C-alpha cells in the first residue's frame, strides 16, 4: 500500500530550518547499550548505540564498535528499549485548555498527531511555538475546519449543496491546510463534489463517511482514511440483526449489523489504498452508557477543568439511553474490535487514533489504551507498535524522514523501561523522549505514576 498523502511542504520547510539552525554545532546525545525496536523487523537490535545531533540521527550501530563523540551527553540504555516516536492519528487540539495538555503527548512518547478539526490560525501559532521549542508539544498535521452539511460544535465550513464544495475546498487550500476533512452530515451529492474538488487540487481528504455515501463509494472516490470504522458494517448473523439493534440513536456509532460477506469491501479498501482509523478507545464510552466509569478517568487529574467542562458539553450522555443499553453496547463494541482485526488481516492499513481529548482518550494516555485494543483485535504487540510508528510515516509519504531509527532520519525517539514487544502496555513506560531532536525527561513518583515532563537542558 503506497502513501496517500504528498510530502508536505510544511515538513520540508521545518526540517530545513531546523537542520540549518544548529545540527552541525549542537551537542550530541548518545543512547548507549540500548535495545532498538522499530517497524522494519519484530526482532530487536540488541546492544546498540544511537547518536543524535541537532534534530537528526547521525550514527547507529553496535555499541561494541560505535564510538561516542567527545562531549556527547550519554544516556545509558542498558535494560531499556528505544522505539521511534509514536503517532496519534485522530485528535482535536484547539479547545479550552488544549494548549496546556500538549506536553502530555510528549510525556507519553507521542511525538506526532493528526489534528482532525481545529481553528487553523491557532494551530499555525502552536506549530510555530513547538518548532522553536517555546512550547512542549508534538508535530501537528492538521485539516483546519472540516467540511460539514449541518451544524456542529467544532469549527467547520458549511457545505449545503454541491455548488458550495469547490469554493470550500479552495478556501482551505488558500489557508494552507495539510488535508481536507469531511464529516457525516454531507449529502452524497455534496460529498462527491468535495471529492472531485480535492482530487483536482491534489489535496488529500479524509474523515467521516455517512451511510448514505457508504465506505465502498468513499474508497472509490479517493478518501485517504475512514475514521471510527464508519459505514463499515458489523458482520452478523440473522439473529444478531434483531438482537443487536441499537438501543438508542448514538449507539449506531458502534456499527450496524449486516449479514452480507464483507470481504469484497475489505478487498476494495486494500486495493484502493484506503486506510482505517478505528478509534476504539473513543467508542468505549458510548458502549458503556448508561454506566459512567471509564479507564480514562484514572488520569483526569492531569487535565484542566476548562477542558473537562468543554468535553462534557460537546459529548453529553443523551436522555434516551435505556438502563440496560450497555449489554448491547458491550456486544457491539466487541464486534468493532473484531472488524478492526478482520480489516488488518485483509491487508487494509490500520492506524491508531483516539479522538482525544474525550473522557476515555486523554491526550497522550489514550494512545496506549488504543494500542492495547489493537492487540485485542488480533495484532501482535509488534504490529500494534508498527501501526503507531512506521505506518503513519508511510501514510504521510515521509518514510525517508520518519518512522524508523536510522541514520539521517529525524530524531523522534522514545526510551522505554520495559519491552513493548513482550507486552504492548509497556509502550507507556516512557523515561526519555526526543521530539525533533529536543530531549525531554519524564518524571515519575515512586509508584511509577507520571508526574511531569521537562526539557533536558
BELDA-V641791 format. One record per residue. PHI is phi in whole degrees, 0 to 359 (* if undefined). OMEGA is omega as a letter, one per 40 degrees, with the letter a starting at -180 (999 if undefined). D_FIRST is the distance of its C-alpha to the first C-alpha in Angstrom with 1 decimal. Layout:
phi = {PHI PHI}
omega = {OMEGA OMEGA}
d_first = {D_FIRST D_FIRST}
This chain:
phi = {* 272 295 254 255 288 291 289 297 297 293 301 292 296 297 297 297 292 294 289 288 179 299 289 256 292 295 283 240 238 268 248 54 252 270 258 229 220 287 282 199 287 279 293 262 274 51 249 239 236 246 246 225 64 249 232 279 253 203 203 180 300 297 290 236 267 279 277 300 299 83 290 281 256 244 286 258 301 75 237 227 251 235 295 302 275 239 254 267 204 222 228 259 272 198 307 81 296 294 295 261 304 299 295 296 298 302 262 79 270 266 213 224 251 276 259 156 201 297 290 299 292 303 299 296 294 299 295 295 294 293 271 89 280 228 278 185 275 296 239 258 218 265 70 295 270 261 219 263 210 281 216 281 266 310 207 248 281 241 275 210 303 294 278 293 298 300 294 298 298 294 287 299 295 295 97 298 278 197 259 252 255 234 277 265 291 292 306 296 292 302 293 292 296 300 296 294 294 297 297 265 56 242 295 227 206 137 280 225 280 295 287 268 87 294 296 293 298 296 297 278 98 299 290 213 254 269 66 61 297 67 253 291 272 296 219 278 299 293 299 304 279 295 257 299 307 275 204 305 294 296 295 296 274 94 246 282 212 275 286 294 269 299 298 295 300 296 295 300 297 298 277 71 272 269 232 245 294 48 299 299 283 278 301 301 296 295 266 304 273 292 243 286 220 300 296 295 291 240 296 293 274 256 290 301 299 288 297 294 297 297 299 284 271 221 279 290 286 282 269 275 294 296 250 297 293 295 295 302 296 293 294 297 298 297 294 297 294 298 303 296 295 299 297 293 279 93 282 292 244 239 277 214 237 62 307 250 291 303 267 224 299 310 83 297 298 297 293 292 297 297 297 295 297 290 293 282 116 289 286 305 297 295 294 296 298 297 261 231 292 293 300 298 292 302 278 72 240 295 287 234 225 98 220 256 218 301 95 274 297 278 248 223 226 263 250 268 210 279 286 281 284 204 298 296 288 298 272 270 282 239 226 232 249 243 54 90 269 263 232 256 257 268 228 274 297 272 91 285 300 243 193 245 227 288 279 295}
omega = {a i i i i i a i i i a a a a a a a i a a a a a a a i i i a i a i a i a i i a a a i i i i a i a i i a i i a a a i a i i a a a a a a a i a i i a i a i a a a a a a a i i i a i i a i i i a a i a a a a a a i i i i a i a i i a i i i a a i i i a a i i a a a i i i i a i i i i i a a i a i a i a i a a a a a a i a a a a i a i a a i a a a a i i i a a i i i i a a a i i i i a a a i i i a i i a i i i i a a i a a i i a i a i a i i i i i i a a a i i i a i i a i i a i a a i i a i i a i i i i a i a a i a a i a a i i i i i i a i a a i a a i i i i i i i a a a i i i i a a a a i a a a i a a i e i a a a i a a a i a a i a i a a i a i a a i a a a a i a a a a i a a a a i i a i i i i i i a i i i i i i i a a i i i i a a i i a a i e i a a i i a i a a a a i i i i i i i i i i i i i i a i i i i a a a a i i i i a a a a i a a i i a a i i a i a i a i i a a i a a i i a a i i i a a a i i i i a a i i a i i i a a i a a a i a i a i a i i a 999}
d_first = {0.0 3.8 6.8 8.8 12.0 14.2 15.9 18.8 22.2 23.6 21.8 23.2 26.6 26.9 25.6 28.0 31.0 30.6 30.2 33.3 35.2 35.9 33.4 36.0 38.9 37.5 38.6 36.1 34.9 34.4 32.9 34.8 34.6 31.6 28.8 25.4 22.3 18.8 15.2 15.4 17.7 19.7 22.7 24.6 26.1 29.8 32.5 30.7 31.9 29.7 31.5 30.6 32.5 32.1 28.6 27.0 26.7 29.1 29.6 28.1 29.6 32.1 34.8 37.4 36.8 35.2 38.1 38.1 39.2 42.7 43.0 39.6 39.3 38.5 36.8 37.5 34.4 36.3 35.1 32.3 28.6 26.5 23.0 20.9 21.7 20.3 18.7 19.9 17.5 20.2 23.8 26.8 29.0 31.7 34.4 37.8 37.7 34.0 34.8 36.8 33.9 31.3 32.6 31.7 28.0 28.9 31.3 28.5 26.2 24.0 23.7 21.3 21.1 19.6 22.8 22.4 25.8 28.8 31.5 30.1 33.2 33.3 29.7 30.5 33.7 32.1 29.3 32.2 34.2 31.3 30.6 34.3 34.7 37.3 35.1 33.2 29.8 26.0 23.9 23.4 20.7 22.4 22.7 26.5 28.1 26.1 26.8 28.8 31.2 33.8 35.4 33.5 34.9 31.9 31.9 30.6 31.3 32.8 31.4 34.0 33.3 30.9 33.3 32.5 28.7 28.6 31.3 29.5 26.2 28.4 30.3 27.3 26.0 29.6 29.5 26.5 24.1 20.6 19.2 20.9 21.3 22.5 24.7 26.0 29.3 28.1 29.4 26.9 28.6 28.1 24.5 23.6 25.8 23.9 20.6 22.2 23.8 20.7 18.8 22.0 22.2 18.6 18.4 15.7 17.1 16.6 19.0 21.1 21.1 24.6 25.4 27.0 23.6 21.5 17.9 17.2 18.8 17.2 13.7 15.1 16.7 13.6 14.2 11.7 12.7 15.4 18.0 20.3 18.7 20.9 21.5 19.7 22.8 24.2 24.7 28.5 31.6 34.3 36.3 33.6 33.5 37.1 37.2 34.1 34.9 34.5 37.8 37.5 35.4 33.1 32.3 30.2 27.5 27.0 25.8 27.9 28.4 27.3 28.4 25.9 23.1 19.9 17.6 17.2 16.1 13.5 12.2 12.3 10.3 7.5 8.1 8.5 5.6 8.8 9.3 12.7 15.4 18.1 21.0 22.9 25.5 26.5 27.0 29.5 32.2 32.3 32.1 35.2 37.4 40.4 40.2 39.7 39.0 35.6 34.2 33.4 37.1 37.7 36.5 37.9 40.6 38.2 37.7 40.3 42.3 41.3 37.6 38.5 40.9 38.4 35.7 38.4 39.3 36.0 35.0 38.3 38.8 39.9 43.4 42.3 41.0 43.0 44.3 42.3 39.0 37.3 37.7 35.4 33.3 32.7 31.7 29.3 27.7 27.3 25.6 23.1 22.4 22.0 19.6 17.4 17.5 16.9 13.7 12.4 13.8 12.2 8.7 8.4 7.7 11.4 13.1 16.9 19.3 23.0 24.5 27.0 30.0 30.8 33.4 31.1 28.5 30.7 29.0 27.4 29.0 26.9 23.6 25.1 26.1 22.6 21.3 24.1 23.2 19.6 21.5 23.8 20.8 20.3 18.0 19.8 21.1 18.8 15.7 17.2 18.0 14.6 13.4 16.1 15.8 12.8 10.1 12.2 12.4 8.7 8.8 11.9 11.1 13.9 13.1 16.0 18.3 17.2 15.7 17.6 21.3 21.8 24.5 23.9 21.7 23.0 25.2 23.7 25.1 26.5 29.3 29.8 32.9 31.3 28.4 25.4 23.9 27.3 27.3 24.8 27.8 28.6 25.8 28.6 31.2 30.8 33.5 32.4 29.6 28.8 27.2 26.7 29.4 31.9 33.2 34.0 36.0 35.6 39.1 39.8 43.0 44.6 42.7 39.3 38.9 37.4 40.1 38.8 36.3 38.0 37.3 38.5 41.0}
